[in-house]
Amino acid sequence: MSAASRRPRIAVVGAGSLIGEALIAELKLRSVARASLHALDDARDLGRVLADEEGALPIGDVARFDFSQADLVFFCARSSTAAQYAPAAAAHALVVDSTSAHRERTDVPLVIADVNPGALDGIGARGLVALPGSASVALATAVAPLAALAGLERLDVATYHSVSGNGRAAVDGLAAEAAALLSGRAVRPRAFGTQIAFNLLPLIGALGEDGVSSEERRLSSETRRVLDRPDLQVNATAVRVPVFFGHGLAVHALLGRRCTLADATEVLRRSNGVRLIEGEAGAREATPVSSALAPDQVYVGRLRVDQSRDRSLDFWVVADNVRKCAAHNAVSVAQILVNRCQ
């Protein structure tokens, strides 16, 4: 950290991406003190200027940036860019990587600020921290309080990924497809290779020989690691849905011991980063449109005891994948690191 450690020099690589723009907005929303802010990207996104009420922020070339001029670096967009530049940046600065480039490295902490901040204990003024994928952040944030209350043996999860998980082109593609179909014109699929508007795609990522997709495998491994439960059984089915922002998850949790619905409700009410949706039938439920717009909460609703299986709970989870699960978590992790260096 520089001499001006109370006001770190910040760089955002992938500033022109959905997550990059949300992260910069999060820094400003939370009034994070900084000596400077550098917006960076690779050659494909150069030339853009990010503008808001504070003025214009041009996007510079990451290939020409001197990382010794930064104290805190965020990587937000392409995994290939993070793989190329994050290790070098970590030699000079604290690096928070929200891409998938370093998530599987056992020597790099994988952290959700609301779940396992203790994993940051070995990081000093320089180093690399990886963040889990958005679905993993939503799932682990919701189940961690229940695991602490009554243990956790197994999770059966069906995820409903919004298209923004694939970036701006996917959001634009869904909008274009919907407009075409509603206008009676032919659809030209772009982001997913097949129509996503008014459709469901039951495969996210590459399909393994065992029939498990790379997204399902990633969700399972990241959840185990963040919860520090290597023996946890996780059975996931990941589906892409025609929603712009906000991931949904239908979760069945087999606990280690019995707990009452009242106890589960109370522990979720008191948990960091979780908002429990309660009420009688017909009350407002958590949906991507109505609930996932809050950038600092994972919403849990439809909490109930599984009547067919002992020690089991069923519930529904919704979170803004771009703002809460990516940008908000990245800034929260960074603030923990910076505070420890002061």
Backbone hydrogen bonds, N-H to C=O, Kabsch-Sander energy under -0.5 kcal/mol:
donor,donor_aa,acceptor,acceptor_aa,energy
5,S,3,A,-1.2
7,R,4,A,-2.0
10,I,8,P,-0.6
10,I,36,S,-2.6
11,A,72,L,-2.5
12,V,38,H,-2.9
13,V,11,A,-0.5
13,V,74,F,-3.5
14,G,12,V,-0.5
14,G,40,L,-2.5
15,A,12,V,-0.7
15,A,40,L,-2.3
17,S,14,G,-1.9
20,G,14,G,-0.5
21,E,17,S,-2.7
22,A,18,L,-2.1
23,L,19,I,-2.6
24,I,20,G,-2.3
25,A,21,E,-2.1
26,E,22,A,-2.2
27,L,23,L,-2.5
28,K,24,I,-1.9
29,L,25,A,-2.7
30,R,26,E,-2.4
31,S,28,K,-1.0
32,V,27,L,-2.6
35,A,8,P,-1.6
36,S,8,P,-0.8
38,H,10,I,-2.7
39,A,37,L,-0.5
39,A,58,P,-0.6
40,L,12,V,-3.0
40,L,38,H,-0.6
41,D,60,G,-1.9
45,D,42,D,-1.8
46,L,43,A,-0.8
47,G,59,I,-0.8
48,R,45,D,-1.0
50,L,57,L,-2.7
51,A,49,V,-0.5
52,D,55,G,-1.7
55,G,52,D,-1.9
57,L,50,L,-2.9
59,I,48,R,-2.2
60,G,39,A,-3.5
60,G,58,P,-0.6
62,V,41,D,-2.5
62,V,60,G,-0.6
64,R,61,D,-1.3
65,F,62,V,-1.0
67,F,65,F,-0.8
69,Q,66,D,-2.2
70,A,67,F,-1.4
71,D,9,R,-2.8
72,L,9,R,-2.1
73,V,94,L,-3.1
74,F,11,A,-2.8
75,F,96,V,-2.3
76,C,13,V,-2.8
77,A,13,V,-0.5
82,A,78,R,-1.8
83,A,79,S,-2.8
84,Q,80,S,-1.6
85,Y,81,T,-2.3
86,A,82,A,-2.3
89,A,85,Y,-2.3
90,A,86,A,-2.5
91,A,87,P,-0.6
91,A,88,A,-1.0
92,H,89,A,-1.8
93,A,89,A,-2.0
94,L,71,D,-2.5
95,V,127,G,-2.8
96,V,73,V,-2.8
97,D,95,V,-0.6
97,D,129,V,-3.0
98,S,75,F,-2.7
98,S,96,V,-0.6
103,R,100,S,-0.6
105,R,102,H,-1.0
106,T,104,E,-0.5
108,V,105,R,-1.4
111,V,109,P,-0.6
111,V,130,A,-2.2
115,V,112,I,-1.9
116,N,112,I,-2.2
119,A,116,N,-2.0
120,L,117,P,-2.0
121,D,118,G,-1.7
123,I,120,L,-2.1
124,G,126,R,-0.9
127,G,93,A,-2.1
129,V,95,V,-2.4
130,A,109,P,-2.9
131,L,97,D,-2.2
137,V,133,G,-2.1
138,A,134,S,-2.4
139,L,135,A,-2.5
140,A,136,S,-2.8
141,T,137,V,-2.1
142,A,138,A,-1.6
143,V,139,L,-2.4
144,A,140,A,-2.1
147,A,143,V,-2.6
148,A,144,A,-2.2
149,L,145,P,-1.6
150,A,146,L,-2.7
151,G,147,A,-2.0
153,E,254,L,-3.1
154,R,254,L,-1.5
155,L,233,Q,-2.7
156,D,252,H,-2.7
157,V,155,L,-0.5
157,V,235,N,-2.8
158,A,250,A,-2.2
159,T,237,T,-2.9
160,Y,248,G,-3.5
161,H,239,V,-2.8
163,V,243,V,-2.7
164,S,244,F,-1.5
165,G,162,S,-1.3
166,N,163,V,-2.4
167,G,164,S,-1.8
170,A,167,G,-0.6
171,V,167,G,-1.5
172,D,168,R,-2.8
173,G,169,A,-2.2
174,L,170,A,-2.3
175,A,171,V,-2.1
176,A,172,D,-2.4
177,E,173,G,-2.6
178,A,174,L,-2.7
179,A,175,A,-2.2
180,A,176,A,-2.3
181,L,177,E,-2.7
182,L,178,A,-2.4
183,S,179,A,-1.0
183,S,180,A,-0.5
184,G,181,L,-1.3
185,R,180,A,-3.1
199,N,196,I,-1.8
201,L,240,R,-2.5
205,G,203,L,-0.5
208,G,206,A,-0.5
208,G,212,V,-2.5
211,G,208,G,-1.9
214,S,206,A,-2.2
215,E,204,I,-1.5
217,R,213,S,-2.4
218,R,214,S,-2.3
219,L,215,E,-2.5
220,S,216,E,-1.9
221,S,217,R,-2.4
222,E,218,R,-2.7
223,T,219,L,-1.8
224,R,220,S,-2.0
225,R,221,S,-2.1
226,V,222,E,-2.6
227,L,223,T,-2.2
228,D,224,R,-0.6
228,D,225,R,-0.7
229,R,224,R,-2.6
232,L,229,R,-1.9
233,Q,153,E,-2.0
234,V,232,L,-0.5
235,N,155,L,-3.1
236,A,234,V,-0.6
237,T,157,V,-2.1
239,V,159,T,-1.7
240,R,201,L,-3.1
241,V,161,H,-2.7
243,V,241,V,-2.3
247,H,319,A,-2.3
248,G,160,Y,-1.9
249,L,317,V,-2.5
250,A,158,A,-2.8
251,V,249,L,-0.6
251,V,315,F,-2.9
252,H,156,D,-2.6
253,A,313,L,-3.0
254,L,154,R,-2.7
254,L,252,H,-0.5
255,L,253,A,-0.7
255,L,311,R,-3.3
256,G,150,A,-0.9
256,G,151,G,-0.5
257,R,150,A,-1.3
264,A,260,T,-2.3
265,T,261,L,-2.6
266,E,262,A,-2.3
267,V,263,D,-2.3
268,L,264,A,-1.9
269,R,265,T,-2.0
270,R,266,E,-1.4
271,S,268,L,-1.1
274,V,271,S,-1.4
275,R,298,V,-2.4
277,I,275,R,-0.5
277,I,300,V,-3.4
278,E,276,L,-0.6
283,A,280,E,-2.4
291,S,287,T,-2.7
292,A,287,T,-1.5
294,A,291,S,-1.5
297,Q,294,A,-0.9
298,V,273,G,-2.7
299,Y,297,Q,-0.6
299,Y,318,V,-2.8
300,V,275,R,-2.4
301,G,316,W,-2.8
304,R,314,D,-2.2
306,D,312,S,-2.0
307,Q,305,V,-0.7
309,R,306,D,-0.9
312,S,309,R,-0.9
313,L,253,A,-2.3
314,D,304,R,-2.8
315,F,251,V,-2.2
316,W,301,G,-3.1
317,V,249,L,-2.6
318,V,299,Y,-2.2
319,A,247,H,-1.9
321,N,319,A,-0.8
324,K,320,D,-0.8
325,C,320,D,-2.2
327,A,322,V,-2.6
328,H,323,R,-4.1
329,N,324,K,-1.1
330,A,326,A,-2.4
331,V,327,A,-2.4
332,S,328,H,-2.3
333,V,329,N,-2.6
334,A,330,A,-2.3
335,Q,331,V,-2.4
336,I,332,S,-1.7
337,L,333,V,-2.1
338,V,334,A,-3.0
339,N,335,Q,-2.4
340,R,336,I,-1.5
341,C,337,L,-1.0
341,C,338,V,-0.6
342,Q,338,V,-0.8
342,Q,339,N,-0.5
